Amino acid sequence: MMIISQRNDQTAGIVFLLVPEFSMLAFTCALEPLRAANDLAGKELYSWATCAVSRDPVVASNGIEITPDLTLPEALGADAVFVCAGSGVQRNTDPRMIAWLKAAGRRNTVLGGICTGTYLLARAGVIGDRRTTIHWDNMASTREQFPQLEISPALFEIDGDRYTAADGLASLDMMLNEVRNAHGTELATAIRDRIMYDRIRDSDEQQRVAITQRIGTSQPRLLEIISLMEANIEEPLSLAELACHCGVSRRQLERLFRRYLHCVPRRYYLEMRLQRARQLLLQTNIPVLEVAMTCGFISAQHFSKCYRETFGLPPSHERH
């Protein structure tokens, strides 16, 4: 397992590349364990700096501005680079960042993506065959654009010299695991106690809460049906097929949805597909017709009609 290098005299140690609209929560959760590690160890185990394409302040998604310490050329000698991004990563992708990340990859720099920073690493082609993750809300669109990537639903992934964290507290867990791997459990536990964090989560824990928590019931047949729906977006199963796969009659299936979710299964499935379509429209440049097909609609007209009825505007207007 790769361990982030300690600072030497020629580098800035760890560099956080700030992308406009970056997640402040994810950034600070990645930084604070490193500060606490230095404080509790009584020596500098980690050093860091921020960087951006220029010295102009970078505005986070919450509106707070941070003036970067370094520009891209000044930061190229870093031991490790973590790309901090947010929900607006696509509209804030700068070709200079992509070129710089390519150059950093050629220098064998440790590279990481925080929140949607993984998207920029993928655009730069520096992930390779490493296992990676990204915020669950961007997972479907990232898989569509980069089908070669091995994207997991884990909180974070550390695979060789590539670190990725989904967002927020996931970056805290990733850095606590880094400290534990590099400097021992005792220091990582002391940091956890200092910041009053109940436990250090491992990389194999999932980002999203279980279906039982999302839908508010643990009815096993219903959970099985919804899992099948989520796994079959592009080629939706019929209600008869869903019922057959789960060992219930169609009438029983409909009763389960009415009793526990207060809706009909056909509408639930349709809204699930439309939510996936909305993610793709907002997060990618995939043509509307391709989005429709990816989400199981047989024609652009039918897709547009359903989308307008649900969201109040046609899919072609969503991107505007």
N, C-alpha and C positions, 0 to 999 in steps of 0.2 A: 504493500500500500504506500502510495506517495505521501510524503510529509512535506508541508510547506517549509521552504528553506528559511533559516534565520537570516537576518540582515548581514550583509557584508559592506565593506567600505565603498564599493562601487555602485550599489543599487539602492533603490528606495524600498526594498523589501516587498511588501504586499501593496499593490495598487488597486484601488477601486475606481473603475471606469464608470463615470456617471452619465447615464443616458437621460435626456429630458423626459420628465414625467416618471422618473424612477420611483420605486416604492421605498419611502423613507423607513418604514417599519422593517423591511427586509435588510436594508443597508445597515441600520443601527444594530439590528440583531446579529448581523455578521461581525460588526466591529467591536461591540462591547465585550464579548468573551475574550478577545485578544488583549484589550486594555486591562481587563481583570486578571488575565494570566500574567501580564508583566507586573502588575501591582502585587499580586499574591506571591509571585516567585521572587520579588525583590530585585529583578534584573530584566533587561529587555530580551524577551523571547521572540517577540514579534514587533515589527515596525510597519507603518502604513502611510499612504498618501492617497489623495484623490486626484483624478485626472479627467480631462475632457478634451474635446477637439480644440478648444481655445481657453483663454483665461476668464471668459465671461461667466457669470454665475449660471449654474444649472438649476432649474426649477423642478422640484420634486412634485409628485402627484398631489401632495397636500398643500402646495403653494410655497413651501419654504425654499429659499435659495441657498445654495452652497457654492462658494467660489473655489474652484479647483486649485490644488497646489501645483499641479504640473500640466503641461500640454502633452499631446500624444508623443511627439518626438522625444521629449524629456523623460518619458516614462518607459521607453522601450527596453531599458536594462533591468526591469523589475524581475524579482524571483517568481512572483505569482501575480496574476491579474484576475480580478473578479468583475465581471460586467454586471452592473446594477441597472435594471430596467423595470418597466411597469407595463400597464395595459396598453399604452400607446407606442409600443416598441416599433411597430412597422412604420408608422408615420414619422418616427424620429430616427430611423436608420440612416446613418450618414456613410457615404462611400469611404470617407477617410477612416472611419472606425473599422470597416471591413478590411481595408488594406492593411491597417495597423495590426489587427488581430491575426491576419495571415502572416505578417512578418514576425509577430510574437510567437506564433506556432512554429515557424521555421527555426527559431532560436531555442526551441525546447522549453519554453516558459510554461510553468504550471498555469492552466487556464480554468476559470470557473464562471458559471452563470448563476445569477441570483434572480429569482422570480422569472421574468421572461428574458433574462440575459442569455439563456440557452439559445433563443432564437438567433441572436447575433453570432454566437459561436457556430451555429449550423450554417448561417449565411456565409460565414467566412471559411467554411469547410475544414474546421480544426477539431471536430469531435471524433472523426474517424469511426472506428468500430466500438468505441467505449459506450458503456451503458450510461444513460442520462435521464434527467427528468425535467419537468417544467410545470408551472401552475396548472392545475386540472382544467381551468377554464380555457386554457390555450392548447391543451393537449391534442384535441381533435384536429384543429387547424394546423398545428405543427406536424402532425403525422401526415396530413394531406400534402403539405409542401415538401417534407423531407422523409419520404417513405423508407429511405435506407437507414434511418436512425433507429436505434433500440431505445425507445422511450418507455420508462417504467412509471407506474403511479405512486412510487415511493416518495416520502418526504424529501429525501435528498439522495444523491448518489456520489460516491467517491470511487472512481474507477481509474486506477493509475494516476496520471497527472491531470485528470479532468474532474472538477468538482462542480456539481450543480445542485441547487436547492430550489424548492417550489415557490417559496415566498415566506414572508413574516417569520414566524417561530421556527420554520424549517431551517432557515439559515443559522439560527441560534443553535439548533441541534447539530447541524453539520459542523460548525466551528467547535462546539464542545467535544464532538467526536474527534476532530482534528487535534485538539489539545490532549485528549486522553491517549490518542495513538502516539503522539510525539513526546509527551511529557508525563504520562502516567495518569492512572485513575484518581489518585489522591488530589492532584491539582484540579482536574476536571470537576471533581465532586465539590472541592472548595469554591470553585467559581459558581457552580450550581447553587450552593448554599448562599453565597454572597448576593446573587441576584434573585434569590427566593424562587427558584424554579423547581418544581416538584420532582422531576426526573429527567434524565437524558434519554431521549428517544433514539432508537437505532434506525438505520437506513431502510430496514425492511418494513417499517410501519407505513400505512397508507395515508395519502393526503386527505381524501374525502371521508366524511363520516360514513358509517355503514348505512346500507339502504334502510335498515330497521329504524335508524334515527331520522333519516330524511323523510320517510313516509309515515313514521309514527306508529308502526305496528311490526310485530314479529311473526305474523301469520306466514307459515313456511311456503304454502302454495303461491301466495301472492308475491312473496319475495322471489321465488323461482321464475314466475311469469315476468316480473319487471326486469330481472337480470337478463332474461332472453330478449326482451324488447331492446334493452340497452346494447346487446351484442349484435342485434340485427337491425341496424338503421338503414343501411344502403339497400338491402333487400328485405323489406318488412315481411314478417310472417303474418299469415291470416289468423283471425281469432280461432278458427278451427285447428290450425297448426299449433298455435300456442297451447290450446287446451289439450291437444293430443300429447305434445311433448311433456306436459306437466301432469298428465294422468287425471284430468278433470273433464267434465262435459263443458260445452260452450256456455250453457246456462249457469253452471256453477261458477265459471270464470267471471261472468257478468255480475253475479251476486257478490263475489268477493270484492270487486271494484266498487260496487254500490255501497256495500256495508262498511268497508274500511277507508275508502278514498272518496266516497260520495261523488263518483263520476262513472261514466261508461268507459270500458277499456279502449274502444276505438279512439275516443277523444284524447285519452291519456297518452296513447301511443303517438297520435298525430302531433300533440303538443311537444312531446319529447323530440320528435324529428324536426319540428320547427325551431325549437331552441338550439339544436345542433346547427341547423341552417343559419340561424342568426349569428352564432359564433363564427362560422366560416365567412359570412358576409362582412362582419366587422373586423375580423382579424387577418383576412387574406385578400388577395386580388383575384381569386378564382372566379371565372365567369359565372353569372347567375344561373345559366342553364346547367353548368357542371355542378354547382351547389345543389340544385334541385335533384339531379340524378344521384348525387352522393348521399342525399338524405331520403331517397326512396320515392321520389315523385316522378311520374311517368311523362309529364309535360310541364313546360314552363308556365303555361296558362293555369293549370291546376295548382301549381306551386304558388303562383302569384295570388290567386284567389284565396287560398288557405292562409297565406302569410298576411294579407291585408286584413282578413277577418280577425286574426289573432292579435296583430301588432298595430293595426290602424294605418299602415302605409305599405305600398308595394315593396318588394325586395330591392328593386332597382333604386329606390329612394333611400334605403337604409344606409347606404354608404355615404350619401351626401350629408 
